[in-house]
């Protein structure tokens, strides 16, 4: 399991992010405060507070390619 924070600050960013995440067969969760949603769900993501970084959890040990693809959304 690997974690990072992501920033999804526009509708197009959310669409692109979901498109990338949907290509992977492992689970990816996003958490903001006490709410957690499936990162493959556009509606779920829009239910979160997108004005702040969101914690991403990838449920895999081999996430290097995935993290490379979402690099532009990672908020360090």
MARMIBA-771569 format. One line per 4 residues: number of its first residue (from 1); their letters; for each residue x, y, z of N, C-alpha, C, O. Coordinates in Angstrom, 3 decimals. Each point is the difference from the previous one (the first is absolute). Last residue first. Example, Ala and Ser with C-alpha at 12.3 -4.5 7.8 and 13.67 -1.06 7.14 Angstrom:
// MARMIBA-771569
2> SA> 12.850:-2.250:7.080:0.820:1.190:0.060:-0.770:1.090:0.730:0.509:1.108:0.169 ~ -0.219:-6.828:-0.239:-0.890:1.190:0.000:0.900:1.200:0.000:1.036:-0.019:0.665
END
This chain:
// MARMIBA-771569
76> XXXX> 3.019:17.637:-3.116:0.955:-0.301:1.082:0.123:1.128:0.985:0.761:-0.100:0.963 ~ -4.293:-1.924:-4.780:0.271:1.249:0.736:0.904:-0.327:1.183:-0.458:-0.487:1.034 ~ -1.165:-1.784:-6.130:0.562:-0.216:1.330:0.375:1.341:0.624:0.708:0.806:-0.604 ~ -2.368:-1.517:-3.929:-1.024:0.246:1.013:0.533:-0.156:1.425:-0.693:0.337:0.960
72> XXXX> 3.313:-1.159:-4.964:-0.437:1.406:-0.069:-1.072:0.346:1.024:-0.269:1.177:0.240 ~ 1.969:-5.736:-0.717:0.992:0.937:0.568:-0.499:1.442:0.004:0.239:0.725:0.965 ~ -2.112:-5.251:-2.436:-0.762:1.033:0.710:0.900:1.078:0.596:-0.448:0.792:0.829 ~ 2.276:-4.509:-3.319:-1.081:0.539:-0.827:-0.788:1.107:0.688:-0.520:0.891:-0.672
68> XXXX> 3.964:-3.222:2.992:0.609:0.775:-1.085:-1.085:0.641:-0.861:0.150:1.138:-0.446 ~ -1.460:-4.116:3.827:0.417:1.278:0.567:0.681:0.879:-1.055:-0.109:1.225:0.061 ~ -1.107:-5.599:-1.375:-1.188:0.771:0.329:0.379:1.387:0.523:-0.546:1.005:-0.457 ~ 3.968:-4.113:-0.282:-0.536:0.471:-1.280:-1.224:0.893:0.233:-0.162:1.032:-0.651
64> XXXX> 2.049:-3.083:4.508:0.923:0.954:-0.614:-0.536:0.581:-1.307:0.053:1.214:-0.201 ~ -1.811:-4.558:3.668:-0.726:1.175:-0.465:0.882:1.006:-0.731:-0.434:1.126:-0.245 ~ 0.160:-5.978:2.797:0.646:0.306:-1.269:-0.706:1.183:-0.654:-0.694:-0.162:-1.004 ~ -0.785:-1.863:5.034:1.408:0.265:0.305:0.766:0.409:-1.250:1.148:0.435:0.085
60> XXXX> -6.573:0.347:1.363:0.921:-0.852:-0.740:1.418:0.332:0.449:0.258:1.083:0.526 ~ -4.753:1.442:0.087:0.090:-1.298:0.676:0.791:-0.991:-0.852:-0.541:-0.986:-0.503 ~ 0.321:6.568:1.205:0.006:-1.033:-1.051:0.256:-1.340:0.682:1.025:-0.184:0.656 ~ -2.835:5.318:0.922:0.566:-1.274:0.431:-0.148:-1.000:-1.138:-1.113:-0.322:-0.414
56> XXXX> 0.899:6.075:1.456:-0.189:-1.136:-0.904:0.676:-1.223:0.596:1.133:0.077:0.475 ~ -3.098:5.043:1.313:0.901:-1.135:0.215:-0.381:-1.161:-0.922:-1.144:-0.455:0.000 ~ 0.546:5.895:-0.882:-0.746:-1.191:0.386:0.992:-1.151:0.152:0.902:-0.159:-0.823 ~ -0.835:6.020:0.891:0.568:-1.282:-0.439:-0.778:-1.172:0.605:-0.485:0.071:1.129
52> XXXX> -2.326:4.361:-1.803:1.163:-0.406:0.799:0.582:-1.284:-0.582:-0.696:-0.727:-0.708 ~ -3.225:2.706:-1.025:0.810:1.206:0.181:1.266:-0.295:0.790:0.877:0.856:0.112 ~ -4.632:-3.900:-1.214:1.087:0.046:-0.981:0.854:1.265:0.116:0.892:0.220:-0.820 ~ -4.307:-3.518:3.816:0.424:1.399:-0.023:1.233:0.098:-0.897:1.100:-0.369:0.410
48> XXXX> -4.813:-3.569:-1.261:1.067:0.402:0.918:0.284:1.497:-0.116:-0.420:0.643:-0.961 ~ -2.636:-3.133:-1.832:-0.608:0.152:1.326:1.035:0.431:1.048:-0.357:0.318:1.134 ~ 1.453:-1.351:-5.724:-0.641:1.305:0.103:-0.709:0.203:1.335:-0.389:1.123:0.322 ~ 2.408:-5.315:-1.275:1.034:1.036:0.118:-0.630:1.380:0.156:0.474:0.814:0.793
44> XXXX> -3.341:-4.473:-1.619:0.600:-0.082:1.324:1.022:1.091:0.221:0.027:0.625:1.060 ~ -1.917:-1.105:-5.334:-0.970:0.569:0.949:0.554:-0.026:1.422:-0.194:0.949:0.761 ~ 2.758:-3.017:-4.120:-0.035:1.454:-0.197:-0.944:0.647:1.012:0.341:1.013:0.611 ~ 2.380:-5.692:-0.122:-1.356:0.554:-0.032:0.032:1.516:-0.120:0.396:0.695:0.936
40> XXXX> 3.374:-3.717:-0.270:-0.505:-0.266:-1.348:-1.404:0.566:-0.197:-0.589:-0.152:-1.070 ~ 3.032:0.203:5.262:0.598:0.969:-0.931:-0.438:-0.225:-1.437:0.293:0.827:-0.864 ~ -2.983:-1.834:5.574:0.728:-0.727:-1.029:0.516:1.017:-1.021:-0.777:0.803:-0.516 ~ -0.071:0.862:5.586:-0.731:-0.427:-1.203:0.938:-0.784:-0.918:1.223:0.078:0.114
36> XXXX> -1.994:2.241:5.297:0.870:-0.739:-0.915:-0.853:-0.487:-1.161:-1.121:-0.471:0.192 ~ 1.039:4.211:4.379:-0.634:-0.621:-1.161:1.038:-0.686:-0.879:1.073:0.544:-0.258 ~ -0.341:2.277:4.234:-0.466:-1.328:0.398:-0.687:-0.752:-1.138:-0.540:-1.086:0.212 ~ 4.003:4.724:-1.512:-0.652:0.023:1.306:-0.407:-1.406:0.394:0.824:-0.915:-0.007
32> XXXX> 0.285:0.426:-4.437:0.021:1.407:0.372:-0.780:0.120:1.292:-1.213:-0.213:0.029 ~ 3.436:-3.797:-3.692:-0.586:0.365:1.284:0.192:1.487:0.261:1.081:0.552:-0.204 ~ -0.958:-4.835:-3.841:0.282:1.396:0.305:-0.704:0.340:1.302:-1.161:-0.363:0.194 ~ 3.021:-4.479:-2.888:-0.955:0.761:0.801:0.479:1.429:0.165:1.201:0.271:0.018
28> XXXX> -0.528:-5.006:-3.252:0.580:1.294:0.351:-1.087:0.784:0.726:-1.102:0.174:-0.521 ~ 2.300:-5.669:-1.233:-0.865:1.028:0.585:0.798:1.249:0.335:1.139:-0.069:0.460 ~ 0.181:-3.343:-4.594:0.028:0.057:1.463:-0.898:1.142:0.473:-0.334:0.906:-0.764 ~ 1.169:-1.877:-3.924:-0.927:-0.957:0.605:0.050:-0.017:1.523:-0.799:-0.701:0.621
24> XXXX> 1.564:4.723:-4.615:0.708:-0.899:0.919:-0.994:-0.892:0.722:-1.099:0.432:0.347 ~ -0.055:3.180:-3.401:0.823:-0.937:-0.766:0.708:-1.028:0.872:0.628:-0.922:-0.520 ~ -3.288:4.668:2.165:-0.847:-1.094:-0.498:0.779:-1.032:-0.811:-0.491:-1.107:-0.221 ~ 2.483:5.220:1.828:-0.201:-0.976:1.077:-0.776:-1.215:-0.494:0.274:-1.122:0.427
20> XXXX> 0.328:4.777:-3.424:1.271:-0.667:0.295:-0.208:-1.114:1.019:0.453:-1.126:-0.203 ~ -4.154:3.845:-0.786:0.369:-0.760:-1.191:1.289:-0.783:0.225:0.097:-1.156:-0.413 ~ -1.501:4.192:3.698:-0.830:-1.213:0.022:0.321:-0.881:-1.197:0.015:-1.225:0.121 ~ 2.133:5.416:0.007:0.463:-0.836:1.105:-0.777:-1.321:0.037:0.605:-1.066:0.116
16> XXXX> -2.003:4.385:-3.167:1.268:-0.597:-0.419:0.524:-0.962:1.060:0.471:-1.089:-0.327 ~ -4.329:3.557:1.408:-0.281:-0.928:-1.112:1.270:-0.721:-0.437:-0.007:-1.219:-0.176 ~ 0.443:4.642:3.405:-0.688:-1.168:0.565:-0.262:-1.035:-1.088:0.230:-1.190:0.217 ~ 1.559:5.275:-1.575:1.003:-0.743:0.769:-0.626:-1.263:0.584:0.610:-1.069:-0.028
12> XXXX> -3.417:4.123:-2.185:0.816:-0.754:-0.959:1.081:-0.809:0.710:0.350:-1.089:-0.456 ~ -3.056:3.946:3.042:-0.805:-1.110:-0.531:0.836:-0.839:-0.961:-0.063:-1.229:0.030 ~ 2.777:3.816:3.736:-0.907:0.365:-1.088:-0.769:-1.239:-0.465:0.381:-1.132:0.295 ~ 3.145:1.156:3.168:-0.590:1.329:0.142:-0.909:0.443:-1.143:-0.385:1.167:-0.063
8> XXXX> 3.099:-5.187:2.937:-0.858:-0.057:-1.188:-0.844:1.266:0.012:-1.062:0.044:0.620 ~ 5.637:-2.365:1.925:-0.812:1.214:-0.123:-0.742:-0.079:-1.325:0.613:-0.040:-1.067 ~ 1.939:-3.640:4.841:-0.238:0.493:-1.357:-0.871:1.247:0.063:-0.744:0.216:0.957 ~ 4.277:-3.610:2.312:-1.079:0.983:-0.088:-0.112:0.473:-1.437:1.006:0.181:-0.687
4> XXXX> 0.645:-5.182:2.716:0.485:1.335:-0.354:-1.186:0.942:0.061:-1.128:-0.433:0.238 ~ 2.747:-5.250:0.735:-0.828:1.181:0.212:0.710:1.254:-0.476:1.228:0.084:0.008 ~ -1.429:-6.015:-0.416:0.773:1.238:-0.085:-0.937:1.189:0.088:-1.120:-0.032:-0.511 ~ 1.555:-5.745:1.401:-0.845:1.168:0.000:0.895:1.237:0.000:0.948:0.098:0.779
END
